Every structure is written in structure tokens, then in C-alpha cells.
Amino acid sequence: MKVKEASNFKHAWHVFLRMVLATLLCVFLFLSMSVLTVGLLGSNVGYRIMEQAEDGTMVTVEEHYYELGEKEVTSLKLPEGQVLEQIRDVSDGVQTGVDIVTQAFMLLVVCAFPYTLLWALGDKDSVGVRYRGKKECLHRGFLIGLLGNVPYIVVYLILLASRFGLVPGGYLALFRLINLPFLPYINGIVPAAIASATDLSIWHLLGVLPVILVIPALCGIAYILGYKQISLQERATYAGVNKGNADTEI
């Protein structure tokens, strides 16, 4: 029993490390999508005049946002050392669509990393049960996912504490950052305009609760699929091959 518990903690540690790696990849993905969205789908909504300060940094001298029907400004006569910079933004509809796509990709990244680990473990355990007399434990994957997700559960509990003023202000921003793979979803539940955790309602707290349930649920499903030797990748491949054969026959 102690050997199995040690093995569970070992696999849980690996799940956590894979989550950290997935988060780093999601940072790159999120920033890339943000830059592409503004660059390709955004429009000029105003301009700002920038000037170089004595320490070499650029500071904003003036900002102007266009009124409805106002002509876009592309050039201005400016004093030496000042430059004109366009302010770009995207519409709410476009941003919502991009957020959905970004969340789908990041969720795929987050799920892929622990999935393969738990599927392989379930496959290995099924062999042990059938041929070596090991005891069946179908909830092992969920347990490992829960243990590996403990740091994120603690982060959520601290958010609850900060809601009642037990943690210094500014924690909500840290919560968003730590859970960056789920940021579009979190922002959909808790608007970016809410900056303090003390302003959260019970519905906001319940709304972001699924964030800490995704990995345990995924690990549980992956383990069971591996235990039953059900490969989603193979099924998708066979389905594609069969569809290709059917199209060829037609």
C-alpha cells in the first residue's frame, strides 16, 4: 500500500510539472494570439503623441480617441523628439471570438500533457490487474490528478480568503496570472474591470471553481480510457481512414 501511495505522489508530481510546462506554452500562445488579433483584426481608434524623456524612455504627451465619423489622423507636425503612434483596438464581437478560439487552443495544450501520462498508467495497471493479481482502482487517475492539482486548489482557497479581506489586495491579478491557461474563461466570468477580490460575488467564486476541477477530471478520464485500452487517437485515425476509403469508393 505504501508503495502505491508513493507511486501516486510521484505521478502527481509529474502531473504538476507538466501543468507548469503547459502554462509556459500557454503564455506564448496567449501573447501571440493577442498580438495577431490587434495587428490583423484591429482598427485605429485614436492616436497618442510620444516623447523621449531625459532617461531615454518614451512617455505619453497626449492621447486622442476618434469620435464617430471623425477622420483618421495619419500625420501631424510635431516638435523634434516627438512621434505619432496609432492606437489600435478590436471590436467586442471580434475579441469574444478570439477569446473562444484562444481558450480552446490553451485547453487543448493543458489537457494533452497530463493525458498521455495517465493513459499510459491506466494501460499499465490494467495489465497488472489481469495478469499479476493487482487490485483494481478505477479512481486512481482522479486521485493523482487531485494531488497534482493541490497547488492550484490552494491558490483558489487563497482567493476565497482574499474575498473576505484576509489577504492583501491585488491577489485577483495574481490568480488570473497563475491560471493563465484558463484566462479567457476567467475573464468571461470575472470581468477585467473587477480588480479587487473583495468585489467578487459568490457567483464569481462559483464560476471560476471549474478551473481547479479540469485536471482531476481529465486525469480520471484518461486513466479509465487507458485502463480499458481505448485510444482516442487510434479511433480518430481509423475514422479518417474509413472516411477516406468511403470517399474513394464513391
N, C-alpha and C positions, 0 to 999 in steps of 0.2 A: 504493500500500500504506500509506504514511504517513497519507494522508487517511482511509483506512478505520479505521486504528488510532485516530486522533484522534476519529473518529466513535464508535467503540466506547467510548472513555473518557468521551466526552460523554454517551452514553446510560447508561453505568454510573453516572455521577454523578447523573443524573436518577432512576435506579432507587433509589439510596441515599437521595436526598431524599424520594422517595415512601415509602420504608420508614420514615423518620423521622416523616413526617406520619401514616402508618398507625399507628405506635406511639403517637403522641399521642392519636389517636382511640380506640385500644385501652385507653389509661389511663382515659379517660372511661367506656368500655363496661364495663371490669372493675370500676371503683368503683361504677358504677350497679347492676350485677348483684349485687355484694356487699351493698350497702345494701338492695336489694329482697329478696334472699334472707333476710337476717336479719329484716327488717321484716315480710315476708309469710309466710315459711315457718318462721321460727324460733319458739322457745318459751322461756319464762322458766325458767332453770336455777338461778337464785340471785339474790342482791341484794348491793349494796355501799352503804355509807354514805359520802357525800362531804361534805367540809367546806371552806369557803373560807379559804385561808391569808391571811397579812397582805399578801402581794404581789398578792392578788386571784385567784390560780389556785386551782383545785379539786383537793384532794388526797384520796386514799382513806384513810378511817379504819378501815374494816372491810369484809371480803368474806365472804360465806357462800354455799355451794352446797348446794342441797337434796339430802337423802338420798331414796332410793326410798320413795315413799309419803308423804313429808313435805308438809304443806300449804303452799301458796304464800303468802308474806307480801306483803301489798299496802300496809300502812301500819304505822308504828312511832312511838312517842312519842320524839322526838329533841330534843336541846338546840337552842337557837337557833343558826342558822348552818349546821346540818347538814341534808342532804337524802337521801332514799332513792332509789336508782336500780336498776332491774331489770337483771339480766344475761341477755342472750338468746343463744341458740346454736341451731344446726341439727344434725340427726342426720347421721351419716356417709353414710347412703344418699342423703339429700336433697342433701348437699353434693357427692357424687360426680356425681349427675345434673346439678346446676347447673354443675359444672366442665366436664362434657362439652358442655353447651349453650354455655357461655361460650367454650370453646376453639373450637367450630365457628364461632361468630359472628366471633371475632377472626381466625381463619384466613381466613375469607371476606373480611374487611376487608384483611388483609395481601396476599392474592392479587390482589384487584381492582385495586389501584393500579398495580403493575408490569405486570399482564397486558395492559391496554389499550395501554400504550406499546409493548410488544414485539410484540403482534399487529399493530399499525399498521406497525411497522418491517418485519416479515416480509412483509406485504402489499406494501409499497413496494419491497422488494428483489426480490420475485417479478416485478414489472413490469419492473424493471431488467434482470433475467436474461433475460426473454423478448423484450424489445424493444430493449434497449440493449447487449446483449452482455456484461453483467456476469457475474463468476464466481459460481457457486452456492456457498453456505457455510451448510449447514443447522445447524451447531453454533454459529453466531454468537450466537443468543439465549442459549444456555447460557454462552458466554464472557462476554457482557455481564452476565448475572446473577451470575456468579462474581466479576467485577471489582467490581460494585456491592456485593457481599456481603463484600468484603475486611475492612472494619472489624469485622464480626461474627465472621469467621474469626479475626482477631487476638484478639478477646475470648475465643474458645474456647481458643486457644493459651495465653493467659494463665491460663485456668482449669487447663489441664494443668500449667503451671509452678507454680501455687499448690498443686496436689495434692501436689507434692514439696517444698513449703515454700520455694519460690524467690520467692514473692510474699507480702507481709504478709497476716495473717489478715483475715477479713471480706470477701474478694473474692467468695465464693459468693453473698452477698446482692446484690452489685453485678451479678453475672452474671444473676441472676434478674430484676433491675430492667431491665437493658438489653434483655433478651429477653422483656419483659413480654407481647408478643403470643402467646408460647408458654408462659406461666407455668403454666396448669393442667396442661399436658403435662409440663413440667419438674418440677413438684411431685409429679406422679404417679410419676416416675422417681426423683427425689431428694426424699424426704420433708422437710417443713419442719423436722423435728426435727434434721436434719443442718445445722449452722450453719457448720462449717468445711470448706473444700475438702480439707484433709488427711485427712478422714474418708471421702472418696469412694472407692469401689471402681472397678476397671476397668470393671465392668458399668454403673455410674452414668455414667461418662465416655462409654462407647459408646452408652448410652441417650439421652443428650442430643445426640449427634452429628447426628441428622437435622435438628435445629433450623437448622444452618448449610447444609443441603442443599436446604431447601424452596425458597428464592428462585431459586437457579441452575436447579433442575429446572423450576420454574414458568415462568421466562423462556424456557428452552429449548422447552418445550411450546407456550407462547403464540406464540413466533416461528414455529415449524413450522406451527401452525394458521393463522397469518396468511399465511405463505408459500403454503400450499395453499388459502388463502381459505376456510377452514372456520370459520364463525361459530357458536359455541355458542349465542349469544343468539338468532340467527335460527332455529336448529333448534328451540330450546325454544319460541319463539313459534309457529312453524309446527305443532309438535306439539300445542300448546294449541289452536290454531285448528282443526286436523283433529279433535281430540277433541271440541271443541265442536260441529262440524258433524255428527260421528257421533252425538252425543247428541241433536241436533236431529232427525236422520233417524229415530232410534228413537222 
